[in-house]
Amino acid sequence: MPSPVRRAPSGMTLIEILVVMAIVAVAWGLVLPRLDIGAAGDETTQRLSALSTALDAVREEALRTGRTQAVTIAIGEKMLVWDTTEMELPAAVSRAKVNGENPGGLAFAFNIYPSGVSDEVRLVLRDGSALRLDALGNTFDTNS
């Protein structure tokens, strides 16, 4: 009588499962820090969105009062000033254009008129994000 043929057991051993789990843990450890960079980008987007909302409020004030509203920004600073309101920008302004021209000096102003139309402004911040205020609205992007 021939002896029965032993087959190798099918499936994975405990050691093989532990090795796979260790490889997955190392991969997650390498990937997770990179995901935090996206969270910082989300914070910048939220701040730019808040700035856009503030500029919309300035536009609404110009429409409501029938007066031109002046907004001042300092190059190299993180502050926008309108009337008695100060708003912190997500990062310092590295360069700007107002109506297609580079403003001279360390600070510049732009206007939002009683009709709701504004000067065209492009702000590029040191973190690479940009805000563009065109004649009728605000747009922003995080890749300038």
Buried (B, 14 or more C-beta within 10 A) or exposed (E): EEEEEEEEEEEEEEEEEEEEEEEEEEEEEEEEEEEEEEEEBEEBBEBBEBBBEBBEBBBEBBBEEEEEBBBEBBBEBBBBBBEEEEBEBBBBBBBBBBEEEEBEEEBBBBBBBBEEBBBBBBBBBBBBBBBBBEEEEBEBEBEB
